Amino acid sequence: MTGDYIDSYYARTRADDARRIALDGAIEAETCVVGGGLAGLATALALAEQDRSVVLIEARRVGWGASGRNGGFVSPGYSLGLDKIERKLGAGAVKTLYRLSLEAHALVRSRADEAGIRREAGLLRCHLAEHGEGLGPYVGHMNETYGLKLEHWPRARMAEALATDRYADGAYNPDAFRVHPLDMSRGFARLAEARGVRIFEGTPATGLGREAGSRVVATPSGRVRCRHVVLACGGYVGWLDLRVSAATIPVATYVAVTEPLGQRLKETIRVSTGVSDVRLASDYYRPLLDGRILWGGRISVFHPDPERLKAIIRTDMLKVYPQLADVRMDVAWGGWMGYARHKMPCVGRLDDGFWYATCFGGHGLVATTVGGEMVASAIAAGDDRWRMLEPFGLAFAGGPVGKIPAQMVYWYLSAGDRLRRKRYEARAAA
Ligand SMILES: Cc1cc2nc3c(=O)[nH]c(=O)nc-3n(C[C@H](O)[C@H](O)[C@H](O)COP(=O)(O)OP(=O)(O)OC[C@H]3O[C@@H](n4cnc5c(N)ncnc54)[C@H](O)[C@@H]3O)c2cc1C
């Protein structure tokens, strides 16, 4: 029973299938949010919590895009590393931005709890063996600067936790957590409705215009008249607005889920944690409660069919756990992430009353709430925190055409990773 979500483990196991009607006719609201992923939902929720009137329109189903298909790793931070943010904005701004993401992380956790979404604690970020142990200083810095409770896991602890020699050391965050992201998106939609947001599914925005001092969002069989429009369409924006679309590079990434592994799961991943490595397109995986492993990784401009995806992801898994050679992948899927050229979220205002919250890249489960809070408090209270992200801005990236250079950068970095691995293996063999 996958309805009109794409076939994924999450669509197969979602907790409920409540549907919302499509918009039919003309309505009004103070704000119209376009896009029912986590960015749109976070914006709508934050506005409703400040007693503002909101309509949210979603082209397909709530959580149909990246928000309902991802790895389910919920942790603070952004797609761009803090060192690079600091280089651009300075030490004070990077601290403020990271603290905003810590607040958003706490908000996602409390909303998930309110919506009855199960959370599993713990994420482990690893250095690959060929990079050597190097995460100790990072753990010390994050704990000291931001009061985190990260643990440094040296090689011996890593070997106890995971049945692989692929890693050197790890940074374990006991406060980060894993969720069923489609259930969480759908749960956030329920919370938004309980606070008064009107949500329409099967309702794509087909045009954005102005009429007698108001903004008008056109849909196939209706229209929303409003003061503010917030575009939150992620990597699925198409050409809805030239400036936002041209800044958005849609980048594909993949996930697969194994058959149930029974006892072998605990022999492979011996602690309850999600795992990722520090590469740009890292392998990331986690045990699922029904005894499977969910494995994700790669970035690409291509979207292979599910059978091919199963094979690709299985190959990646076997590089880390060759002992799983006989394990079958039951389901595989991909999704588009919106990336800006600079890899930071694009959050801001284009013209009076025309907002965007997009390009959360591969680290959006918390950052979307940072963006949603920024836009909502700007609309409701004139708060200008969103201007912190202005130096990044809507950098022209050619829209969908920007996929080509993105793919080349990925191939280049992957080739470097393979070379480093080969040299390491040769040294180890010698
Ligand atoms: C496979 C995968 C794994 C990932 N893993 C993680 C992870 O573990 N942790 C993490 O933090 N991040 C992860 N991410 C990234 C994260 O999922 C995204 O950053 C985040 O979900 C983006 O949310 P969004 O609302 O901006 O976009 P989306 O969730 O893509 O939502 C955009 C919505 O807009 C709708 N839309 C588009 N055009 C229109 C229109 N004209 N009218 C109305 N609606 C429209 C779409 O139908 C879609 O539902 C992953 C992403 C993918 C694809």
The ligand as an SDF file (V2000), in Angstrom:
LIG
                    3D

 53 58  0  0  0  0  0  0  0  0999 V2000
   17.9250    9.9790   -0.0570 C   0  0  0  0  0  0  0  0  0  0  0  0
   18.1300   11.1470    0.8650 C   0  0  0  0  0  0  0  0  0  0  0  0
   18.7430   10.9540    2.1090 C   0  0  0  0  0  0  0  0  0  0  0  0
   18.9130   12.0430    2.9860 C   0  0  0  0  0  0  0  0  0  0  0  0
   19.3340   11.8070    4.2690 N   0  0  0  0  0  0  0  0  0  0  0  0
   19.3110   12.8230    5.1930 C   0  0  0  0  0  0  0  0  0  0  0  0
   19.5550   12.5590    6.5660 C   0  0  0  0  0  0  0  0  0  0  0  0
   19.7010   11.4100    6.9940 O   0  0  0  0  0  0  0  0  0  0  0  0
   19.5870   13.6140    7.4150 N   0  0  0  0  0  0  0  0  0  0  0  0
   19.3690   14.9090    6.9910 C   0  0  0  0  0  0  0  0  0  0  0  0
   19.4360   15.8340    7.8230 O   0  0  0  0  0  0  0  0  0  0  0  0
   19.0660   15.1670    5.6940 N   0  0  0  0  0  0  0  0  0  0  0  0
   19.0110   14.1610    4.8010 C   0  0  0  0  0  0  0  0  0  0  0  0
   18.6620   14.4010    3.5040 N   0  0  0  0  0  0  0  0  0  0  0  0
   18.3030   15.7830    3.1180 C   0  0  0  0  0  0  0  0  0  0  0  0
   16.9100   16.1840    3.5970 C   0  0  0  0  0  0  0  0  0  0  0  0
   16.0120   15.1330    3.3560 O   0  0  0  0  0  0  0  0  0  0  0  0
   16.4910   17.4530    2.8540 C   0  0  0  0  0  0  0  0  0  0  0  0
   17.4520   18.4690    3.0460 O   0  0  0  0  0  0  0  0  0  0  0  0
   15.1490   18.0060    3.3540 C   0  0  0  0  0  0  0  0  0  0  0  0
   14.2010   16.9920    3.4910 O   0  0  0  0  0  0  0  0  0  0  0  0
   14.6600   19.0640    2.3710 C   0  0  0  0  0  0  0  0  0  0  0  0
   13.3460   19.4400    2.6950 O   0  0  0  0  0  0  0  0  0  0  0  0
   12.5360   20.4100    1.7490 P   0  0  0  0  0  0  0  0  0  0  0  0
   11.2440   20.6480    2.3790 O   0  0  0  0  0  0  0  0  0  0  0  0
   13.4150   21.5780    1.4210 O   0  0  0  0  0  0  0  0  0  0  0  0
   12.3820   19.6310    0.3620 O   0  0  0  0  0  0  0  0  0  0  0  0
   11.4490   18.3820   -0.0150 P   0  0  0  0  0  0  0  0  0  0  0  0
   11.2660   17.4730    1.1310 O   0  0  0  0  0  0  0  0  0  0  0  0
   11.9810   17.8140   -1.2710 O   0  0  0  0  0  0  0  0  0  0  0  0
   10.0250   19.0360   -0.2430 O   0  0  0  0  0  0  0  0  0  0  0  0
    9.7260   19.8590   -1.3460 C   0  0  0  0  0  0  0  0  0  0  0  0
    8.2460   19.6450   -1.6500 C   0  0  0  0  0  0  0  0  0  0  0  0
    7.8240   20.6640   -2.5480 O   0  0  0  0  0  0  0  0  0  0  0  0
    6.8470   20.0970   -3.3890 C   0  0  0  0  0  0  0  0  0  0  0  0
    6.7160   20.9420   -4.5700 N   0  0  0  0  0  0  0  0  0  0  0  0
    7.6210   21.1300   -5.5690 C   0  0  0  0  0  0  0  0  0  0  0  0
    7.1330   21.9880   -6.4820 N   0  0  0  0  0  0  0  0  0  0  0  0
    5.8920   22.3590   -6.0540 C   0  0  0  0  0  0  0  0  0  0  0  0
    4.8710   23.2180   -6.5770 C   0  0  0  0  0  0  0  0  0  0  0  0
    5.0270   23.8730   -7.7400 N   0  0  0  0  0  0  0  0  0  0  0  0
    3.7330   23.3500   -5.8630 N   0  0  0  0  0  0  0  0  0  0  0  0
    3.5500   22.7100   -4.6850 C   0  0  0  0  0  0  0  0  0  0  0  0
    4.4730   21.8680   -4.1630 N   0  0  0  0  0  0  0  0  0  0  0  0
    5.6320   21.7000   -4.8250 C   0  0  0  0  0  0  0  0  0  0  0  0
    7.3780   18.7090   -3.6860 C   0  0  0  0  0  0  0  0  0  0  0  0
    6.3490   17.8370   -4.1310 O   0  0  0  0  0  0  0  0  0  0  0  0
    7.9790   18.3160   -2.3460 C   0  0  0  0  0  0  0  0  0  0  0  0
    7.0850   17.5580   -1.5510 O   0  0  0  0  0  0  0  0  0  0  0  0
   18.5170   13.3490    2.5860 C   0  0  0  0  0  0  0  0  0  0  0  0
   17.9470   13.5510    1.3190 C   0  0  0  0  0  0  0  0  0  0  0  0
   17.7410   12.4570    0.4770 C   0  0  0  0  0  0  0  0  0  0  0  0
   17.0850   12.6810   -0.8740 C   0  0  0  0  0  0  0  0  0  0  0  0
  1  2  1  0
  2  3  1  0
  2 52  2  0
  3  4  2  0
  4  5  1  0
  4 50  1  0
  5  6  2  0
  6  7  1  0
  6 13  1  0
  7  8  2  0
  7  9  1  0
  9 10  1  0
 10 11  2  0
 10 12  1  0
 12 13  2  0
 13 14  1  0
 14 15  1  0
 14 50  1  0
 15 16  1  0
 16 17  1  0
 16 18  1  0
 18 19  1  0
 18 20  1  0
 20 21  1  0
 20 22  1  0
 22 23  1  0
 23 24  1  0
 24 25  2  0
 24 26  1  0
 24 27  1  0
 27 28  1  0
 28 29  2  0
 28 30  1  0
 28 31  1  0
 31 32  1  0
 32 33  1  0
 33 34  1  0
 33 48  1  0
 34 35  1  0
 35 36  1  0
 35 46  1  0
 36 37  1  0
 36 45  1  0
 37 38  2  0
 38 39  1  0
 39 40  1  0
 39 45  2  0
 40 41  1  0
 40 42  2  0
 42 43  1  0
 43 44  2  0
 44 45  1  0
 46 47  1  0
 46 48  1  0
 48 49  1  0
 50 51  2  0
 51 52  1  0
 52 53  1  0
M  END
$$$$
